[in-house]
Amino acid sequence: MPNPTARALKRRRAFGANVRRLRLAAGLSQEELAHLSGLDRTYVGSVERGERNVSLDNIWLLADTLSVQPTELIV
């Protein structure tokens, strides 16, 4: 079984991949997604790379901006 750090990194990378996939499907750049959600572009990039432990508030911001339910970003 992977250690907790490896599991957390795997989850963050999966979340980031979902954000990227949905952002691209919506035809948005990282900069556009950041602007529309009120987040910084560098933050969005680090989320997509799995470098951030994203807060619940930011999960909702991203989901709302991408017109999806938060569960679509997590699973």
C-alpha distance (Angstrom), angle and dihedral (degrees) to the residues before:
residue distance angle dihedral
M1 . . .
P2 3.83 . .
N3 3.78 119.1 .
P4 3.84 118.5 -103.7
T5 3.79 92.7 -101.8
A6 3.80 92.6 53.2
R7 3.81 91.1 47.6
A8 3.81 91.7 49.9
L9 3.80 91.5 49.6
K10 3.81 91.3 48.7
R11 3.82 90.5 51.6
R12 3.81 93.0 47.6
R13 3.80 91.2 49.5
A14 3.82 91.3 49.5
F15 3.81 90.3 49.5
G16 3.81 90.6 48.9
A17 3.79 91.9 48.6
N18 3.80 89.5 52.8
V19 3.81 91.8 49.9
R20 3.82 90.4 49.6
R21 3.82 93.5 46.5
L22 3.81 93.0 49.9
R23 3.80 93.1 42.4
L24 3.80 91.3 53.5
A25 3.81 91.3 45.2
A26 3.81 87.7 54.3
G27 3.81 89.8 51.1
L28 3.80 93.5 -119.0
S29 3.78 130.4 141.4
Q30 3.79 119.4 -138.0
E31 3.78 87.7 -105.7
E32 3.81 92.5 52.8
L33 3.81 92.6 47.5
A34 3.79 90.3 48.7
H35 3.80 92.7 49.1
L36 3.80 94.4 46.9
S37 3.80 92.7 47.3
G38 3.81 95.9 42.5
L39 3.79 93.4 -116.6
D40 3.79 131.0 123.1
R41 3.81 117.8 -97.1
T42 3.79 92.0 -127.6
Y43 3.80 89.1 53.2
V44 3.81 91.5 53.0
G45 3.81 89.9 49.5
S46 3.78 92.1 50.8
V47 3.82 90.3 48.3
E48 3.80 90.6 52.8
R49 3.82 90.2 50.1
G50 3.81 90.8 51.4
E51 3.79 93.6 -115.1
R52 3.81 96.2 124.4
N53 3.77 133.9 70.4
V54 3.80 93.4 -142.1
S55 3.80 119.4 -142.9
L56 3.77 121.7 -125.1
D57 3.81 90.0 -112.9
N58 3.81 91.6 56.0
I59 3.79 92.2 45.6
W60 3.81 87.7 57.9
L61 3.82 92.3 45.0
L62 3.80 91.5 52.7
A63 3.80 93.4 43.8
D64 3.80 92.8 49.1
T65 3.80 91.6 47.8
L66 3.80 91.0 49.5
S67 3.84 91.0 44.8
V68 3.79 93.2 -122.9
Q69 3.78 136.2 114.9
P70 3.82 114.9 -98.2
T71 3.79 89.1 -115.8
E72 3.81 89.0 67.6
L73 3.79 88.5 63.3
I74 3.79 94.7 47.3
V75 3.80 104.0 45.1
